[in-house]
Amino acid sequence: MGARPSQALQKRTFDLFFAVLGLLLTWWIILIAWIAASIDTHANGLFLQDRVGKDGRLFKVIKIRTMRVNSEISSTVTTAHDARITPLGHIFRKLKIDELPQLINVFFGQMSFVGPRPDVQGFADRLQGEERLLLSIRPGITGPATLKYRNEEQLLAAQDDPERYNEEVIWPDKVRINLDYICTWSLAKDIRYIWQTIFR
């Protein structure tokens, strides 16, 4: 997909149209969630974090804050039992409300609706050889790997060493799935992944 400009244009046009539509329909949900999260976490209800985007460029991913700041916990791996997640945060994460502000990232061309989830620098730096193809497209809000691991936090919570399991099992599998997504891309598949994300 990355090598065909017509497909890239098709995907970007789709993203831009539905990002605008999505923001028009959900801005009030984002606003209420932002205020509620600010009260709930005693911090700015919008959470911004550096992620690796297309061509390896860093951008700020925008989400609703669902976790309290805890200086004693530095892990970027989150399990379902993470003590930092607030009760309201659990609801936002379950309903995917925390993901809605990423429509702004899609609007500005930093993300796509469908693609590999944007990694933090430590993981993206491990990509080798053909795996670097993952950096040839915009990262996505959802995708085949995201759908397969939609219960990732529960899966990690069941492991004795969640970080090691993520690094040795989940992350390599996501890389494989996302490479296949890129090599077999079609707009119809993107629409199917979005449908499955919303209605499954």
MARBA-3410 file (N, C-alpha, C, O; in Angstrom, 1 decimal):
200
0.8,-1.2,0.0,0.0,0.0,0.0,0.9,1.3,0.0,0.6,2.2,-0.7 ~ 1.9,1.2,0.8,2.8,2.4,0.9,3.4,2.8,-0.4,3.7,4.0,-0.6 ~ 3.5,1.8,-1.4,4.2,2.1,-2.6,3.3,2.6,-3.7,3.8,3.0,-4.8 ~ 2.0,2.7,-3.4,1.0,3.1,-4.4,0.3,4.4,-4.0,-0.5,4.4,-3.1 ~ 0.7,5.5,-4.6,0.2,6.8,-4.2,-1.4,6.9,-4.3,-2.0,7.5,-3.5
-2.0,6.2,-5.3,-3.4,6.2,-5.4,-4.1,5.6,-4.2,-5.2,6.1,-3.8 ~ -3.5,4.5,-3.7,-4.1,3.9,-2.5,-3.9,4.8,-1.3,-4.8,4.9,-0.5 ~ -2.7,5.4,-1.2,-2.5,6.3,-0.1,-3.4,7.5,-0.1,-3.9,7.9,1.0 ~ -3.7,8.0,-1.3,-4.7,9.1,-1.4,-6.1,8.7,-1.0,-6.8,9.4,-0.3 ~ -6.4,7.5,-1.5,-7.8,6.9,-1.2,-7.9,6.8,0.3,-9.0,7.1,0.9
-6.9,6.3,1.0,-7.0,6.1,2.4,-7.0,7.4,3.2,-7.8,7.5,4.1 ~ -6.2,8.4,2.7,-6.2,9.7,3.4,-7.5,10.4,3.2,-8.0,11.1,4.2 ~ -8.1,10.3,2.0,-9.4,11.0,1.8,-10.5,10.4,2.7,-11.3,11.1,3.3 ~ -10.5,9.1,2.8,-11.4,8.4,3.7,-11.2,8.9,5.1,-12.2,9.2,5.8 ~ -10.0,8.9,5.6,-9.7,9.3,7.0,-10.1,10.7,7.2,-10.7,11.0,8.3
-9.8,11.6,6.3,-10.1,13.1,6.5,-11.6,13.3,6.6,-12.1,14.0,7.5 ~ -12.4,12.7,5.7,-13.8,12.9,5.7,-14.4,12.4,7.0,-15.2,13.1,7.6 ~ -14.1,11.2,7.4,-14.7,10.6,8.6,-14.2,11.1,9.9,-14.8,11.1,10.9 ~ -12.9,11.7,9.9,-12.4,12.4,11.1,-13.3,13.6,11.3,-13.6,13.9,12.5 ~ -13.5,14.4,10.3,-14.4,15.6,10.4,-15.8,15.2,10.9,-16.3,15.8,11.8
-16.3,14.2,10.2,-17.7,13.8,10.6,-17.7,13.3,12.1,-18.6,13.6,12.8 ~ -16.7,12.5,12.4,-16.6,12.0,13.8,-16.5,13.1,14.8,-17.1,13.0,15.9 ~ -15.7,14.1,14.5,-15.5,15.2,15.5,-16.8,16.0,15.6,-17.1,16.5,16.7 ~ -17.5,16.2,14.5,-18.8,16.9,14.5,-19.8,16.2,15.4,-20.6,16.8,16.1 ~ -19.7,14.9,15.4,-20.7,14.0,16.1,-20.3,13.8,17.6,-21.2,13.6,18.4
-19.0,13.8,17.9,-18.6,13.4,19.2,-17.9,14.5,20.0,-17.4,14.2,21.1 ~ -17.8,15.7,19.5,-17.1,16.8,20.2,-17.6,17.0,21.6,-16.8,17.2,22.6 ~ -18.9,16.9,21.8,-19.5,17.1,23.1,-19.2,16.0,24.1,-19.0,16.2,25.3 ~ -19.0,14.7,23.6,-18.6,13.6,24.4,-17.2,13.8,24.9,-16.9,13.6,26.0 ~ -16.3,14.2,23.9,-14.9,14.5,24.2,-14.8,15.6,25.3,-14.0,15.5,26.2
-15.6,16.7,25.1,-15.6,17.8,26.1,-16.0,17.3,27.5,-15.3,17.6,28.5 ~ -17.1,16.6,27.6,-17.6,16.1,28.9,-16.6,15.1,29.5,-16.3,15.2,30.7 ~ -16.0,14.3,28.7,-15.1,13.3,29.2,-13.8,14.0,29.7,-13.2,13.6,30.7 ~ -13.4,15.0,29.0,-12.2,15.8,29.3,-12.4,16.4,30.7,-11.5,16.3,31.6 ~ -13.6,17.1,30.9,-13.9,17.7,32.2,-13.9,16.7,33.3,-13.4,16.8,34.4
-14.6,15.6,33.1,-14.8,14.5,34.1,-13.5,13.9,34.4,-13.2,13.6,35.6 ~ -12.6,13.7,33.4,-11.3,13.1,33.7,-10.4,14.0,34.4,-9.6,13.6,35.3 ~ -10.5,15.3,34.2,-9.7,16.3,34.9,-10.1,16.2,36.4,-9.2,16.3,37.3 ~ -11.4,16.1,36.7,-11.8,16.1,38.1,-11.4,14.7,38.7,-11.0,14.7,39.9 ~ -11.6,13.7,37.9,-11.3,12.3,38.4,-9.8,12.1,38.7,-9.5,11.4,39.7
-8.9,12.6,37.9,-7.5,12.3,38.0,-6.7,13.4,38.7,-5.5,13.2,38.9 ~ -7.4,14.5,38.9,-6.7,15.7,39.5,-5.5,16.2,38.6,-4.5,16.6,39.1 ~ -5.7,16.1,37.3,-4.7,16.5,36.3,-5.5,16.9,35.0,-6.7,16.7,34.9 ~ -4.8,17.4,34.0,-5.4,17.7,32.8,-6.1,16.4,32.2,-5.4,15.4,32.0 ~ -7.4,16.5,31.9,-8.1,15.4,31.4,-7.7,14.9,30.0,-8.1,13.8,29.6
-6.9,15.7,29.3,-6.4,15.3,28.0,-4.9,14.8,28.3,-4.1,15.5,28.9 ~ -4.7,13.6,27.8,-3.3,12.9,28.0,-2.6,13.0,26.7,-3.1,12.4,25.7 ~ -1.4,13.6,26.7,-0.6,13.6,25.5,0.7,12.9,25.7,1.3,13.0,26.7 ~ 1.0,12.0,24.8,2.2,11.2,24.9,3.0,11.1,23.6,2.3,10.9,22.5 ~ 4.3,11.2,23.6,5.1,11.0,22.4,4.9,9.6,21.8,5.1,8.6,22.6
4.6,9.5,20.6,4.5,8.2,19.9,5.3,8.3,18.6,5.5,9.4,18.0 ~ 5.6,7.1,18.0,6.4,7.1,16.7,5.4,7.0,15.6,4.6,6.0,15.6 ~ 5.4,7.9,14.7,4.5,7.9,13.6,5.1,7.5,12.2,6.1,6.9,12.2 ~ 4.5,7.9,11.2,4.9,7.6,9.8,6.4,8.2,9.6,6.7,9.3,10.0 ~ 7.2,7.3,9.0,8.6,7.7,8.7,9.4,7.9,10.0,10.4,8.5,9.9
8.9,7.4,11.1,9.7,7.5,12.3,9.6,8.8,13.0,10.3,9.0,14.0 ~ 8.7,9.7,12.5,8.6,11.0,13.2,7.7,10.9,14.4,6.7,10.2,14.5 ~ 8.1,11.6,15.5,7.4,11.7,16.7,6.2,12.6,16.6,6.3,13.6,15.9 ~ 5.1,12.2,17.3,3.9,13.1,17.4,3.3,12.9,18.7,3.6,11.9,19.4 ~ 2.4,13.8,19.1,1.7,13.7,20.4,0.4,13.0,20.2,-0.5,13.6,19.5
0.2,11.8,20.7,-1.1,11.1,20.6,-2.0,11.7,21.7,-1.5,12.0,22.8 ~ -3.2,12.0,21.3,-4.2,12.6,22.3,-5.2,11.6,22.7,-5.9,11.0,21.9 ~ -5.3,11.5,24.0,-6.3,10.6,24.6,-7.0,11.2,25.8,-6.4,12.2,26.4 ~ -8.1,10.7,26.3,-8.7,11.1,27.6,-7.9,10.4,28.7,-7.6,9.2,28.6 ~ -7.5,11.2,29.7,-6.7,10.6,30.7,-7.5,9.6,31.6,-8.6,10.0,32.0
-7.0,8.4,31.8,-7.7,7.4,32.6,-7.0,6.9,33.8,-7.4,6.1,34.5 ~ -5.7,7.5,33.9,-4.9,7.0,35.0,-4.4,8.1,35.9,-4.1,9.2,35.4 ~ -4.2,7.9,37.2,-3.6,8.8,38.0,-2.1,8.8,37.8,-1.5,7.8,37.5 ~ -1.4,9.9,38.0,0.0,10.0,37.9,0.6,9.3,39.2,0.2,9.6,40.3 ~ 1.5,8.3,38.9,2.1,7.6,40.0,3.6,7.5,39.7,4.0,6.7,38.9
4.4,8.2,40.4,5.9,8.3,40.2,6.6,7.0,40.5,7.7,6.8,40.1 ~ 5.9,6.1,41.2,6.5,4.8,41.6,6.4,3.8,40.5,7.0,2.7,40.6 ~ 5.5,4.0,39.5,5.3,3.1,38.4,5.7,3.7,37.1,5.1,4.7,36.8 ~ 6.7,3.2,36.5,7.1,3.8,35.2,6.9,3.0,34.0,7.2,3.4,32.9 ~ 6.3,1.8,34.2,6.0,0.9,33.0,5.1,1.5,32.0,4.1,2.1,32.4
5.3,1.2,30.7,4.4,1.7,29.7,3.4,0.6,29.4,2.5,0.7,28.5 ~ 3.6,-0.6,30.0,2.7,-1.7,29.8,1.6,-1.6,30.8,1.8,-1.6,32.0 ~ 0.3,-1.6,30.4,-0.8,-1.5,31.3,-1.6,-2.8,31.3,-2.0,-3.3,30.3 ~ -1.9,-3.2,32.5,-2.7,-4.4,32.7,-4.1,-4.0,33.2,-4.3,-2.8,33.7 ~ -5.1,-4.9,33.2,-6.4,-4.6,33.7,-6.4,-4.3,35.2,-7.3,-3.6,35.7
-5.4,-4.7,35.9,-5.4,-4.5,37.4,-4.4,-3.4,37.7,-4.1,-3.2,38.9 ~ -4.0,-2.6,36.8,-3.1,-1.5,37.0,-3.7,-0.5,38.1,-4.8,0.0,37.9 ~ -3.0,-0.3,39.1,-3.5,0.6,40.2,-3.7,2.0,39.8,-4.4,2.8,40.5 ~ -3.1,2.4,38.7,-3.2,3.8,38.3,-4.5,4.1,37.6,-4.9,5.3,37.6 ~ -5.2,3.1,37.1,-6.5,3.4,36.4,-7.6,3.7,37.4,-7.8,3.0,38.4
-8.2,4.8,37.2,-9.3,5.2,38.1,-10.6,4.5,37.8,-10.7,3.9,36.7 ~ -11.6,4.4,38.7,-12.9,3.8,38.4,-13.5,4.4,37.1,-14.0,3.6,36.3 ~ -13.5,5.7,37.0,-14.1,6.3,35.8,-13.2,5.9,34.6,-13.7,5.7,33.5 ~ -11.9,5.9,34.8,-11.0,5.5,33.7,-11.3,4.1,33.2,-11.2,3.9,32.0 ~ -11.7,3.2,34.0,-12.1,1.8,33.6,-13.3,1.9,32.7,-13.3,1.2,31.7
-14.2,2.8,33.0,-15.4,2.9,32.1,-15.0,3.5,30.8,-15.4,3.0,29.7 ~ -14.2,4.6,30.8,-13.8,5.2,29.6,-13.0,4.2,28.7,-13.2,4.2,27.5 ~ -12.2,3.4,29.3,-11.4,2.4,28.5,-12.3,1.3,27.9,-12.1,0.9,26.8 ~ -13.3,0.9,28.7,-14.2,-0.2,28.3,-15.0,0.3,27.1,-15.2,-0.5,26.2 ~ -15.5,1.5,27.2,-16.3,2.1,26.1,-15.5,2.7,25.0,-16.1,3.2,24.0
-14.2,2.7,25.1,-13.3,3.3,24.1,-13.5,4.9,24.0,-13.1,5.4,23.0 ~ -14.1,5.5,25.0,-14.2,6.9,25.0,-12.9,7.6,25.1,-12.7,8.7,24.5 ~ -11.9,7.0,25.8,-10.6,7.6,25.9,-9.9,7.7,24.5,-8.9,8.5,24.4 ~ -10.3,6.9,23.5,-9.7,7.0,22.2,-10.2,8.1,21.3,-9.6,8.4,20.3 ~ -11.4,8.6,21.6,-12.0,9.6,20.7,-11.2,10.8,20.3,-11.2,11.2,19.2
-10.4,11.4,21.3,-9.6,12.5,20.8,-8.6,12.2,19.7,-8.0,13.1,19.1 ~ -8.3,10.9,19.5,-7.4,10.6,18.4,-8.0,10.9,17.0,-7.3,10.9,16.0 ~ -9.3,11.3,17.0,-9.8,11.8,15.8,-9.1,13.1,15.4,-9.0,13.4,14.2 ~ -8.6,13.8,16.3,-7.8,15.0,16.0,-6.5,14.6,15.4,-6.1,15.3,14.4 ~ -5.9,13.6,15.9,-4.7,13.1,15.2,-4.9,12.7,13.8,-4.1,12.9,12.9
-6.1,12.0,13.6,-6.4,11.6,12.2,-6.6,12.8,11.3,-6.2,12.8,10.2 ~ -7.3,13.8,11.8,-7.6,15.0,11.1,-6.3,15.7,10.6,-6.2,16.1,9.5 ~ -5.4,15.8,11.5,-4.1,16.4,11.1,-3.1,15.5,10.4,-2.0,15.9,10.1 ~ -3.5,14.3,10.1,-2.7,13.4,9.3,-1.6,12.7,10.0,-0.7,12.2,9.4 ~ -1.7,12.7,11.4,-0.7,12.1,12.2,-1.0,10.6,12.3,-0.1,9.7,12.6
-2.3,10.3,12.2,-2.8,8.9,12.4,-3.8,8.6,11.3,-4.3,9.5,10.6 ~ -4.2,7.3,11.2,-5.2,6.9,10.3,-6.3,6.2,11.2,-6.0,5.8,12.3 ~ -7.4,5.9,10.6,-8.4,5.1,11.4,-7.9,3.7,11.6,-8.1,3.1,12.6 ~ -7.3,3.1,10.5,-6.8,1.8,10.6,-5.3,1.7,10.3,-4.8,2.3,9.4 ~ -4.6,0.9,11.1,-3.2,0.8,10.9,-2.6,0.2,12.2,-3.3,-0.1,13.2
-1.3,0.0,12.2,-0.6,-0.4,13.4,-0.8,0.6,14.5,-0.7,1.8,14.3 ~ -1.0,0.2,15.8,-1.0,1.1,16.9,0.3,1.8,17.0,1.4,1.2,16.8 ~ 0.3,3.2,17.3,1.6,3.9,17.4,2.4,3.5,18.6,1.8,3.5,19.7 ~ 3.6,3.0,18.5,4.4,2.6,19.6,5.2,3.7,20.2,5.4,4.8,19.6 ~ 5.6,3.5,21.5,6.6,4.4,22.1,7.9,4.1,21.5,8.1,3.1,20.8
8.9,5.0,21.7,10.2,4.9,21.0,10.9,3.6,21.3,11.5,3.0,20.4 ~ 10.8,3.1,22.5,11.5,1.9,22.9,11.2,0.7,22.0,12.0,-0.1,21.7 ~ 9.9,0.6,21.7,9.5,-0.6,20.8,9.8,-0.3,19.4,10.2,-1.2,18.7 ~ 9.5,0.9,18.9,9.7,1.2,17.5,11.2,1.0,17.1,11.5,0.7,16.0 ~ 12.0,1.3,18.0,13.5,1.2,17.7,13.9,-0.2,17.5,15.0,-0.5,17.0
13.1,-1.2,17.9,13.5,-2.6,17.7,13.1,-3.2,16.3,13.6,-4.3,16.0 ~ 12.4,-2.4,15.6,12.0,-2.9,14.2,13.3,-3.1,13.4,14.1,-2.2,13.3 ~ 13.4,-4.2,12.7,14.5,-4.6,11.9,14.1,-5.0,10.5,13.0,-5.6,10.3 ~ 14.9,-4.7,9.5,14.7,-5.2,8.2,13.3,-4.8,7.6,12.9,-3.7,7.7 ~ 12.6,-5.8,7.1,11.3,-5.6,6.5,10.3,-5.1,7.6,9.2,-4.5,7.2
10.6,-5.3,8.9,9.7,-4.8,9.9,9.6,-3.3,9.9,8.6,-2.7,10.3 ~ 10.6,-2.6,9.3,10.6,-1.1,9.2,9.5,-0.6,8.3,9.2,0.5,8.3 ~ 8.9,-1.6,7.5,7.8,-1.2,6.6,6.6,-0.7,7.5,5.8,0.1,7.0 ~ 6.5,-1.0,8.7,5.5,-0.5,9.6,5.5,1.0,9.7,4.5,1.6,10.0 ~ 6.7,1.5,9.5,6.8,3.0,9.7,6.5,3.7,8.3,6.7,4.9,8.3
6.2,3.0,7.3,5.9,3.6,6.0,4.5,4.1,5.9,4.1,4.8,4.9 ~ 3.6,3.8,6.9,2.2,4.3,6.9,1.9,4.9,8.2,2.6,4.8,9.2 ~ 0.8,5.7,8.2,0.4,6.3,9.5,-0.1,5.2,10.4,-0.8,4.3,10.0 ~ 0.2,5.4,11.7,-0.4,4.4,12.7,-1.9,4.6,12.8,-2.4,5.7,12.4 ~ -2.5,3.6,13.3,-4.0,3.7,13.4,-4.6,3.6,14.7,-4.0,3.3,15.7
-5.9,4.0,14.8,-6.7,3.9,16.0,-7.0,2.4,16.2,-7.1,1.9,17.4 ~ -7.3,1.7,15.2,-7.7,0.3,15.3,-7.0,-0.5,14.1,-6.3,0.1,13.3 ~ -7.2,-1.8,14.1,-6.6,-2.6,13.0,-6.7,-4.1,13.4,-7.2,-4.4,14.5 ~ -6.2,-5.0,12.6,-6.3,-6.4,12.8,-5.6,-6.8,14.1,-6.1,-7.7,14.8 ~ -4.4,-6.2,14.4,-3.7,-6.6,15.6,-4.4,-6.1,16.8,-4.5,-6.8,17.9
-5.0,-4.9,16.7,-5.8,-4.3,17.8,-7.0,-5.1,18.1,-7.3,-5.4,19.3 ~ -7.6,-5.6,17.1,-8.8,-6.5,17.3,-8.5,-7.8,17.9,-9.2,-8.3,18.8 ~ -7.4,-8.4,17.5,-7.0,-9.7,18.0,-6.7,-9.6,19.5,-7.0,-10.4,20.3 ~ -6.0,-8.4,19.9,-5.6,-8.2,21.3,-6.5,-7.2,22.0,-6.0,-6.3,22.7 ~ -7.8,-7.2,21.7,-8.7,-6.2,22.3,-8.8,-6.4,23.8,-9.2,-5.5,24.5
-8.5,-7.6,24.2,-8.5,-7.9,25.7,-7.1,-8.0,26.2,-6.8,-8.8,27.1 ~ -6.2,-7.3,25.6,-4.8,-7.3,26.0,-4.5,-7.1,27.4,-3.7,-7.7,28.0 ~ -5.2,-6.1,28.0,-4.9,-5.8,29.4,-5.3,-6.9,30.3,-4.6,-7.2,31.3 ~ -6.4,-7.6,30.0,-6.8,-8.8,30.8,-5.8,-9.9,30.6,-5.4,-10.6,31.6 ~ -5.3,-10.1,29.4,-4.3,-11.1,29.1,-3.0,-10.9,29.8,-2.4,-11.8,30.4
-2.6,-9.6,29.8,-1.3,-9.3,30.5,-1.5,-9.4,32.1,-0.5,-9.8,32.7 ~ -2.7,-9.1,32.6,-2.9,-9.2,34.0,-2.8,-10.7,34.5,-2.5,-10.9,35.7 ~ -3.0,-11.6,33.6,-2.9,-13.1,34.0,-1.5,-13.6,33.9,-1.3,-14.8,34.3 ~ -0.5,-12.8,33.5,0.9,-13.2,33.4,1.7,-12.9,34.6,1.5,-11.9,35.3 ~ 2.6,-13.8,34.9,3.5,-13.5,36.0,4.5,-12.3,35.8,4.8,-11.6,36.7
4.9,-12.2,34.5,5.7,-11.1,34.1,5.1,-10.4,32.9,5.5,-10.8,31.7 ~ 4.2,-9.5,33.1,3.5,-8.9,31.9,4.4,-8.2,30.9,4.2,-8.3,29.7 ~ 5.4,-7.5,31.4,6.3,-6.8,30.5,7.1,-7.8,29.6,7.2,-7.6,28.4 ~ 7.6,-8.9,30.1,8.3,-9.9,29.4,7.4,-10.5,28.4,7.7,-10.8,27.2 ~ 6.1,-10.8,28.8,5.2,-11.5,27.9,4.8,-10.6,26.7,4.7,-11.0,25.6
4.7,-9.3,27.0,4.4,-8.3,26.0,5.5,-8.3,25.0,5.3,-8.2,23.8 ~ 6.7,-8.2,25.5,7.9,-8.1,24.6,8.2,-9.3,23.8,8.6,-9.2,22.6 ~ 8.0,-10.5,24.4,8.4,-11.8,23.7,7.2,-12.4,22.9,7.5,-13.2,22.0 ~ 6.0,-12.1,23.3,4.9,-12.8,22.6,4.0,-11.8,21.9,3.8,-12.0,20.7 ~ 3.4,-10.9,22.6,2.4,-10.0,22.0,3.0,-9.1,20.9,2.5,-9.1,19.8
4.0,-8.4,21.3,4.6,-7.4,20.3,5.1,-8.0,19.0,4.7,-7.5,17.9 ~ 5.8,-9.2,19.0,6.2,-9.8,17.8,5.0,-10.3,16.9,5.1,-10.2,15.7 ~ 4.0,-10.7,17.6,2.8,-11.2,16.9,2.1,-10.0,16.2,1.6,-10.1,15.1 ~ 2.1,-8.9,16.9,1.5,-7.7,16.3,2.2,-7.2,15.1,1.7,-6.8,14.1 ~ 3.6,-7.3,15.2,4.4,-6.9,14.0,4.0,-7.8,12.8,3.9,-7.2,11.7
3.9,-9.1,13.0,3.6,-10.0,11.9,2.2,-9.7,11.3,2.1,-9.6,10.1 ~ 1.2,-9.4,12.2,-0.1,-9.2,11.7,-0.1,-7.8,11.0,-0.8,-7.7,9.9 ~ 0.6,-6.8,11.5,0.5,-5.5,10.8,1.3,-5.5,9.5,0.9,-4.8,8.6 ~ 2.3,-6.3,9.4,3.0,-6.5,8.1,2.1,-7.1,7.0,2.1,-6.6,5.9 ~ 1.3,-8.1,7.5,0.4,-8.7,6.5,-0.7,-7.7,6.2,-1.2,-7.6,5.0
-1.1,-6.8,7.1,-2.1,-5.8,6.8,-1.7,-4.9,5.7,-2.4,-4.5,4.8 ~ -0.4,-4.4,5.9,0.2,-3.5,4.9,0.2,-4.1,3.5,-0.1,-3.5,2.5 ~ 0.7,-5.4,3.5,0.9,-6.0,2.2,-0.4,-6.4,1.5,-0.4,-6.6,0.2 ~ -1.5,-6.5,2.2,-2.7,-6.9,1.6,-3.8,-5.9,1.8,-5.0,-6.2,1.8 ~ -3.4,-4.6,1.9,-4.4,-3.5,2.2,-5.5,-3.4,1.1,-5.2,-3.5,-0.1
-6.7,-3.1,1.6,-7.7,-2.6,0.8,-8.7,-1.7,1.6,-8.7,-1.9,2.8 ~ -9.4,-0.8,1.0,-10.3,0.1,1.7,-11.4,-0.7,2.3,-11.9,-0.4,3.4 ~ -11.8,-1.8,1.6,-12.9,-2.6,2.1,-12.5,-3.3,3.4,-13.3,-3.4,4.3 ~ -11.3,-3.7,3.5,-10.8,-4.3,4.8,-10.8,-3.3,5.9,-11.1,-3.6,7.0 ~ -10.3,-2.0,5.6,-10.3,-1.0,6.6,-11.7,-0.8,7.1,-11.9,-0.7,8.3
-12.7,-0.7,6.2,-14.1,-0.5,6.7,-14.6,-1.7,7.5,-15.3,-1.4,8.5 ~ -14.2,-2.9,7.2,-14.5,-4.0,8.0,-13.9,-4.0,9.4,-14.6,-4.3,10.4 ~ -12.6,-3.6,9.5,-12.0,-3.5,10.8,-12.7,-2.4,11.7,-12.8,-2.6,12.9 ~ -13.0,-1.3,11.0,-13.7,-0.2,11.8,-15.1,-0.7,12.3,-15.4,-0.5,13.4 ~ -15.8,-1.4,11.4,-17.1,-2.0,11.8,-16.9,-3.0,13.0,-17.7,-2.9,13.9
-15.9,-3.8,12.9,-15.7,-4.8,14.0,-15.3,-4.1,15.3,-15.7,-4.6,16.4 ~ -14.6,-3.0,15.2,-14.2,-2.3,16.4,-15.4,-1.7,17.1,-15.4,-1.7,18.3 ~ -16.3,-1.2,16.3,-17.5,-0.5,16.9,-18.5,-1.5,17.4,-19.1,-1.3,18.4 ~ -18.8,-2.6,16.6,-19.9,-3.4,16.9,-19.6,-4.8,17.5,-20.6,-5.5,17.7 ~ -18.3,-5.1,17.7,-18.0,-6.4,18.4,-17.8,-6.2,19.8,-17.5,-7.2,20.5
END
